[in-house]
Amino acid sequence: MDKKAISVSNKMKGVLDDNYTLYADGTVLHKYDKHIYPGGQDIEEYLTINDLSSSVKQRLLEAATKENRELVCKILGRDND
């Protein structure tokens, strides 16, 4: 069974990807590019909420749909602003 994504934040740092996907089970997939050279692109790592900076948490909160916002707030430990 696939995990349910409840928030996806896509961002670019210049030409490099910096994307986060928050799942309903509280895990976060970080897909990013370190550099433009071979081996530095499309890197994936799974993180926990505690691994995220406050700016990434804010990005995920802003990216959440209205339907998922309350759950995202609960998982991130934030108030539903």
The first five atom37 places (N, CA, C, CB, O) and aatype in JSON, in Angstrom:
{
  "aatype": [12, 3, 11, 11, 0, 9, 15, 19, 15, 2, 11, 12, 11, 7, 19, 10, 3, 3, 2, 18, 16, 10, 18, 0, 3, 7, 16, 19, 10, 8, 11, 18, 3, 11, 8, 9, 18, 14, 7, 7, 5, 3, 9, 6, 6, 18, 10, 16, 9, 2, 3, 10, 15, 15, 15, 19, 11, 5, 1, 10, 10, 6, 0, 0, 16, 11, 6, 2, 1, 6, 10, 19, 4, 11, 9, 10, 7, 1, 3, 2, 3],
  "atom_mask": [
    [1, 1, 1, 1, 1],
    [1, 1, 1, 1, 1],
    [1, 1, 1, 1, 1],
    [1, 1, 1, 1, 1],
    [1, 1, 1, 1, 1],
    [1, 1, 1, 1, 1],
    [1, 1, 1, 1, 1],
    [1, 1, 1, 1, 1],
    [1, 1, 1, 1, 1],
    [1, 1, 1, 1, 1],
    [1, 1, 1, 1, 1],
    [1, 1, 1, 1, 1],
    [1, 1, 1, 1, 1],
    [1, 1, 1, 0, 1],
    [1, 1, 1, 1, 1],
    [1, 1, 1, 1, 1],
    [1, 1, 1, 1, 1],
    [1, 1, 1, 1, 1],
    [1, 1, 1, 1, 1],
    [1, 1, 1, 1, 1],
    [1, 1, 1, 1, 1],
    [1, 1, 1, 1, 1],
    [1, 1, 1, 1, 1],
    [1, 1, 1, 1, 1],
    [1, 1, 1, 1, 1],
    [1, 1, 1, 0, 1],
    [1, 1, 1, 1, 1],
    [1, 1, 1, 1, 1],
    [1, 1, 1, 1, 1],
    [1, 1, 1, 1, 1],
    [1, 1, 1, 1, 1],
    [1, 1, 1, 1, 1],
    [1, 1, 1, 1, 1],
    [1, 1, 1, 1, 1],
    [1, 1, 1, 1, 1],
    [1, 1, 1, 1, 1],
    [1, 1, 1, 1, 1],
    [1, 1, 1, 1, 1],
    [1, 1, 1, 0, 1],
    [1, 1, 1, 0, 1],
    [1, 1, 1, 1, 1],
    [1, 1, 1, 1, 1],
    [1, 1, 1, 1, 1],
    [1, 1, 1, 1, 1],
    [1, 1, 1, 1, 1],
    [1, 1, 1, 1, 1],
    [1, 1, 1, 1, 1],
    [1, 1, 1, 1, 1],
    [1, 1, 1, 1, 1],
    [1, 1, 1, 1, 1],
    [1, 1, 1, 1, 1],
    [1, 1, 1, 1, 1],
    [1, 1, 1, 1, 1],
    [1, 1, 1, 1, 1],
    [1, 1, 1, 1, 1],
    [1, 1, 1, 1, 1],
    [1, 1, 1, 1, 1],
    [1, 1, 1, 1, 1],
    [1, 1, 1, 1, 1],
    [1, 1, 1, 1, 1],
    [1, 1, 1, 1, 1],
    [1, 1, 1, 1, 1],
    [1, 1, 1, 1, 1],
    [1, 1, 1, 1, 1],
    [1, 1, 1, 1, 1],
    [1, 1, 1, 1, 1],
    [1, 1, 1, 1, 1],
    [1, 1, 1, 1, 1],
    [1, 1, 1, 1, 1],
    [1, 1, 1, 1, 1],
    [1, 1, 1, 1, 1],
    [1, 1, 1, 1, 1],
    [1, 1, 1, 1, 1],
    [1, 1, 1, 1, 1],
    [1, 1, 1, 1, 1],
    [1, 1, 1, 1, 1],
    [1, 1, 1, 0, 1],
    [1, 1, 1, 1, 1],
    [1, 1, 1, 1, 1],
    [1, 1, 1, 1, 1],
    [1, 1, 1, 1, 1]
  ],
  "atom_positions": [
    [[0.85, -1.18, 0.0], [0.0, 0.0, 0.0], [0.89, 1.25, 0.0], [-0.96, 0.0, 1.23], [1.86, 1.33, 0.76]],
    [[0.56, 2.2, -0.86], [1.32, 3.44, -0.94], [0.98, 4.35, 0.22], [1.05, 4.15, -2.27], [-0.13, 4.34, 0.76]],
    [[1.98, 5.15, 0.6], [1.75, 6.14, 1.63], [0.91, 7.27, 1.05], [3.09, 6.68, 2.2], [0.99, 7.55, -0.14]],
    [[0.12, 7.92, 1.9], [-0.7, 9.04, 1.44], [0.05, 10.34, 1.67], [-2.06, 9.07, 2.18], [0.35, 10.71, 2.8]],
    [[0.36, 11.04, 0.58], [1.0, 12.35, 0.66], [-0.05, 13.38, 1.05], [1.68, 12.73, -0.68], [-1.12, 13.45, 0.44]],
    [[0.27, 14.18, 2.07], [-0.7, 15.2, 2.52], [-0.2, 16.62, 2.28], [-1.01, 15.01, 3.99], [-0.96, 17.58, 2.41]],
    [[1.08, 16.76, 1.93], [1.62, 18.08, 1.59], [2.88, 17.89, 0.76], [1.91, 18.92, 2.86], [3.74, 17.07, 1.1]],
    [[2.99, 18.65, -0.32], [4.17, 18.58, -1.19], [4.64, 20.0, -1.44], [3.85, 17.85, -2.53], [3.9, 20.84, -1.94]],
    [[5.9, 20.27, -1.09], [6.49, 21.58, -1.31], [7.65, 21.44, -2.29], [6.97, 22.21, 0.03], [8.66, 20.81, -1.98]],
    [[7.49, 22.03, -3.47], [8.54, 22.0, -4.48], [9.2, 23.37, -4.54], [7.97, 21.6, -5.87], [8.52, 24.4, -4.61]],
    [[10.52, 23.37, -4.51], [11.25, 24.62, -4.54], [12.54, 24.41, -5.34], [11.56, 25.13, -3.09], [13.06, 23.3, -5.42]],
    [[13.01, 25.48, -5.9], [14.27, 25.43, -6.64], [15.28, 26.35, -5.94], [14.07, 25.86, -8.13], [14.94, 27.44, -5.5]],
    [[16.51, 25.87, -5.86], [17.63, 26.71, -5.4], [18.48, 26.93, -6.64], [18.47, 26.02, -4.22], [19.38, 26.15, -6.94]],
    [[18.19, 28.02, -7.35], [18.81, 28.22, -8.66], [18.24, 27.19, -9.61], [0.0, 0.0, 0.0], [17.04, 27.19, -9.89]],
    [[19.1, 26.28, -10.12], [18.65, 25.21, -11.0], [18.53, 23.88, -10.27], [19.61, 25.06, -12.18], [18.27, 22.85, -10.89]],
    [[18.72, 23.88, -8.95], [18.71, 22.66, -8.16], [17.37, 22.47, -7.45], [19.85, 22.68, -7.15], [16.84, 23.41, -6.85]],
    [[16.83, 21.25, -7.52], [15.58, 20.92, -6.84], [15.79, 20.82, -5.33], [15.01, 19.6, -7.39], [16.86, 20.43, -4.87]],
    [[14.75, 21.18, -4.58], [14.72, 21.04, -3.13], [13.27, 20.8, -2.72], [15.33, 22.32, -2.4], [12.56, 21.73, -2.33]],
    [[12.82, 19.53, -2.81], [11.42, 19.18, -2.65], [11.19, 18.33, -1.41], [10.92, 18.44, -3.88], [11.99, 17.45, -1.08]],
    [[10.08, 18.6, -0.73], [9.69, 17.85, 0.45], [8.27, 17.34, 0.28], [9.81, 18.73, 1.73], [7.39, 18.06, -0.18]],
    [[8.05, 16.07, 0.66], [6.72, 15.48, 0.66], [6.44, 14.96, 2.07], [6.6, 14.34, -0.4], [7.2, 14.15, 2.59]],
    [[5.36, 15.43, 2.67], [4.94, 14.97, 4.0], [3.85, 13.93, 3.82], [4.45, 16.16, 4.88], [2.87, 14.16, 3.1]],
    [[4.02, 12.79, 4.48], [3.05, 11.7, 4.41], [2.22, 11.65, 5.68], [3.75, 10.35, 4.17], [2.64, 12.15, 6.73]],
    [[1.05, 11.05, 5.58], [0.12, 10.99, 6.71], [0.69, 10.24, 7.9], [-1.16, 10.33, 6.27], [0.23, 10.45, 9.03]],
    [[1.68, 9.38, 7.69], [2.28, 8.65, 8.82], [3.39, 9.46, 9.51], [2.85, 7.32, 8.34], [4.02, 8.98, 10.44]],
    [[3.62, 10.7, 9.05], [4.6, 11.58, 9.67], [5.98, 11.51, 9.07], [0.0, 0.0, 0.0], [6.87, 12.25, 9.5]],
    [[6.2, 10.66, 8.08], [7.51, 10.62, 7.43], [7.57, 11.7, 6.36], [7.79, 9.22, 6.82], [6.55, 12.15, 5.84]],
    [[8.79, 12.09, 6.03], [9.02, 13.14, 5.04], [10.05, 12.64, 4.05], [9.48, 14.47, 5.72], [11.12, 12.16, 4.44]],
    [[9.74, 12.76, 2.77], [10.69, 12.43, 1.72], [11.29, 13.73, 1.22], [10.01, 11.63, 0.56], [10.58, 14.63, 0.78]],
    [[12.61, 13.83, 1.28], [13.33, 14.99, 0.76], [14.03, 14.55, -0.52], [14.36, 15.56, 1.83], [14.92, 13.7, -0.48]],
    [[13.64, 15.14, -1.65], [14.27, 14.87, -2.94], [14.97, 16.16, -3.35], [13.21, 14.4, -4.04], [14.35, 17.22, -3.41]],
    [[16.26, 16.06, -3.64], [17.01, 17.27, -3.93], [18.2, 16.99, -4.83], [17.47, 17.91, -2.64], [18.56, 15.84, -5.08]],
    [[18.8, 18.07, -5.31], [20.03, 18.01, -6.09], [21.13, 18.7, -5.28], [19.85, 18.68, -7.5], [20.92, 19.8, -4.77]],
    [[22.29, 18.05, -5.17], [23.44, 18.68, -4.51], [24.16, 19.61, -5.47], [24.41, 17.62, -3.96], [24.59, 20.7, -5.1]],
    [[24.3, 19.16, -6.72], [24.98, 19.94, -7.75], [24.53, 19.42, -9.11], [26.53, 19.86, -7.6], [23.82, 18.42, -9.2]],
    [[24.95, 20.1, -10.19], [24.49, 19.74, -11.53], [25.31, 18.63, -12.17], [24.53, 20.96, -12.41], [24.97, 18.17, -13.26]],
    [[26.35, 18.19, -11.53], [27.23, 17.18, -12.11], [26.7, 15.78, -11.85], [28.65, 17.32, -11.55], [25.93, 15.58, -10.91]],
    [[27.08, 14.79, -12.66], [26.6, 13.41, -12.48], [26.8, 12.94, -11.03], [27.33, 12.47, -13.45], [27.85, 13.15, -10.42]],
    [[25.76, 12.28, -10.51], [25.8, 11.78, -9.15], [25.31, 12.76, -8.11], [0.0, 0.0, 0.0], [25.16, 12.4, -6.94]],
    [[25.06, 13.99, -8.49], [24.62, 15.0, -7.54], [23.17, 15.37, -7.67], [0.0, 0.0, 0.0], [22.71, 16.31, -7.02]],
    [[22.44, 14.64, -8.51], [21.05, 14.98, -8.75], [20.12, 13.85, -8.32], [20.82, 15.31, -10.22], [20.53, 12.69, -8.22]],
    [[18.87, 14.21, -8.07], [17.82, 13.25, -7.72], [18.17, 12.39, -6.5], [17.53, 12.35, -8.91], [17.99, 11.18, -6.51]],
    [[18.67, 13.04, -5.47], [19.0, 12.36, -4.22], [17.74, 12.31, -3.36], [20.18, 13.09, -3.47], [16.99, 13.28, -3.29]],
    [[17.51, 11.18, -2.71], [16.33, 11.01, -1.87], [16.76, 10.58, -0.48], [15.36, 9.98, -2.47], [17.66, 9.76, -0.31]],
    [[16.09, 11.16, 0.52], [16.31, 10.73, 1.9], [15.0, 10.88, 2.66], [17.44, 11.56, 2.58], [14.23, 11.82, 2.42]],
    [[14.75, 9.94, 3.58], [13.58, 10.03, 4.44], [13.99, 10.69, 5.75], [12.96, 8.64, 4.7], [15.03, 10.39, 6.32]],
    [[13.14, 11.6, 6.2], [13.4, 12.36, 7.42], [12.23, 12.21, 8.38], [13.63, 13.85, 7.08], [11.15, 11.74, 8.02]],
    [[12.47, 12.62, 9.61], [11.38, 12.73, 10.59], [11.06, 14.21, 10.77], [11.77, 12.06, 11.97], [11.8, 15.07, 10.3]],
    [[9.96, 14.48, 11.43], [9.57, 15.87, 11.68], [10.67, 16.61, 12.45], [8.22, 15.93, 12.47], [10.92, 17.79, 12.2]],
    [[11.32, 15.92, 13.38], [12.38, 16.55, 14.18], [13.59, 16.95, 13.35], [12.81, 15.61, 15.28], [14.38, 17.79, 13.79]],
    [[13.76, 16.36, 12.17], [14.88, 16.69, 11.3], [14.65, 17.97, 10.51], [15.14, 15.54, 10.34], [15.58, 18.51, 9.92]],
    [[13.42, 18.47, 10.5], [13.07, 19.61, 9.64], [13.31, 20.94, 10.33], [11.61, 19.51, 9.22], [13.08, 21.09, 11.53]],
    [[13.77, 21.9, 9.56], [13.92, 23.27, 10.07], [12.53, 23.91, 10.12], [14.9, 24.11, 9.17], [11.58, 23.42, 9.51]],
    [[12.43, 25.0, 10.84], [11.14, 25.69, 10.93], [10.72, 26.24, 9.56], [11.21, 26.84, 11.96], [9.53, 26.32, 9.28]],
    [[11.68, 26.61, 8.72], [11.31, 27.13, 7.39], [10.74, 26.02, 6.5], [12.53, 27.77, 6.71], [9.84, 26.29, 5.71]],
    [[11.25, 24.8, 6.62], [10.7, 23.69, 5.84], [9.31, 23.33, 6.36], [11.65, 22.44, 5.9], [8.41, 23.05, 5.57]],
    [[9.13, 23.34, 7.67], [7.81, 23.08, 8.24], [6.81, 24.12, 7.72], [7.87, 23.1, 9.78], [5.68, 23.78, 7.4]],
    [[7.23, 25.36, 7.65], [6.35, 26.42, 7.15], [6.01, 26.19, 5.68], [7.01, 27.79, 7.34], [4.87, 26.4, 5.26]],
    [[7.0, 25.77, 4.89], [6.75, 25.46, 3.48], [5.7, 24.37, 3.34], [8.06, 25.03, 2.78], [4.79, 24.48, 2.52]],
    [[5.83, 23.31, 4.15], [4.87, 22.21, 4.07], [3.48, 22.65, 4.51], [5.35, 21.04, 4.93], [2.48, 22.22, 3.93]],
    [[3.42, 23.48, 5.52], [2.12, 24.0, 5.99], [1.46, 24.85, 4.9], [2.31, 24.82, 7.28], [0.27, 24.72, 4.66]],
    [[2.22, 25.71, 4.27], [1.69, 26.56, 3.21], [1.26, 25.76, 1.99], [2.72, 27.6, 2.82], [0.34, 26.16, 1.28]],
    [[1.92, 24.63, 1.74], [1.62, 23.81, 0.57], [0.43, 22.89, 0.77], [2.83, 22.99, 0.19], [-0.1, 22.33, -0.19]],
    [[-0.01, 22.72, 2.01], [-1.11, 21.8, 2.31], [-2.42, 22.31, 1.74], [-1.24, 21.59, 3.82], [-2.69, 23.51, 1.74]],
    [[-3.22, 21.38, 1.27], [-4.56, 21.75, 0.8], [-5.44, 22.04, 2.0], [-5.17, 20.63, -0.07], [-5.12, 21.68, 3.13]],
    [[-6.55, 22.69, 1.76], [-7.49, 23.01, 2.83], [-7.94, 21.74, 3.55], [-8.71, 23.76, 2.27], [-8.1, 21.74, 4.78]],
    [[-8.15, 20.67, 2.79], [-8.61, 19.4, 3.37], [-7.57, 18.77, 4.29], [-8.96, 18.42, 2.25], [-7.92, 18.1, 5.26]],
    [[-6.29, 18.98, 4.0], [-5.21, 18.34, 4.77], [-4.56, 19.26, 5.79], [-4.17, 17.83, 3.83], [-3.71, 18.81, 6.56]],
    [[-4.92, 20.52, 5.81], [-4.23, 21.5, 6.64], [-4.25, 21.14, 8.14], [-4.86, 22.85, 6.44], [-3.22, 21.26, 8.81]],
    [[-5.38, 20.71, 8.66], [-5.47, 20.38, 10.07], [-4.54, 19.2, 10.43], [-6.92, 20.04, 10.45], [-3.86, 19.24, 11.45]],
    [[-4.52, 18.17, 9.58], [-3.64, 17.03, 9.82], [-2.17, 17.43, 9.73], [-3.95, 15.91, 8.82], [-1.35, 16.98, 10.53]],
    [[-1.84, 18.26, 8.75], [-0.46, 18.74, 8.6], [-0.05, 19.52, 9.85], [-0.31, 19.62, 7.34], [1.05, 19.32, 10.36]],
    [[-0.91, 20.39, 10.33], [-0.61, 21.15, 11.55], [-0.36, 20.22, 12.72], [-1.77, 22.11, 11.87], [0.59, 20.42, 13.49]],
    [[-1.2, 19.21, 12.87], [-1.07, 18.26, 13.97], [0.27, 17.52, 13.88], [-2.24, 17.27, 13.96], [0.98, 17.4, 14.88]],
    [[0.61, 17.02, 12.69], [1.86, 16.28, 12.52], [3.07, 17.17, 12.75], [1.93, 15.67, 11.12], [4.05, 16.75, 13.36]],
    [[3.0, 18.41, 12.27], [4.14, 19.33, 12.42], [4.21, 19.95, 13.82], [4.05, 20.44, 11.39], [5.21, 20.58, 14.16]],
    [[3.16, 19.77, 14.63], [3.14, 20.35, 15.95], [2.97, 21.85, 15.93], [0.0, 0.0, 0.0], [3.55, 22.58, 16.74]],
    [[2.15, 22.32, 14.99], [1.92, 23.75, 14.84], [0.45, 24.07, 15.02], [2.4, 24.23, 13.47], [-0.41, 23.2, 14.89]],
    [[0.19, 25.32, 15.31], [-1.2, 25.79, 15.38], [-1.71, 25.99, 13.97], [-1.32, 27.09, 16.2], [-0.95, 26.32, 13.07]],
    [[-3.0, 25.81, 13.79], [-3.62, 26.03, 12.49], [-3.88, 27.53, 12.35], [-4.95, 25.21, 12.34], [-4.95, 28.02, 12.71]],
    [[-2.89, 28.23, 11.81], [-2.95, 29.7, 11.71], [-4.07, 30.16, 10.82], [-1.64, 30.26, 11.19], [-4.25, 31.36, 10.62]]
  ]
}
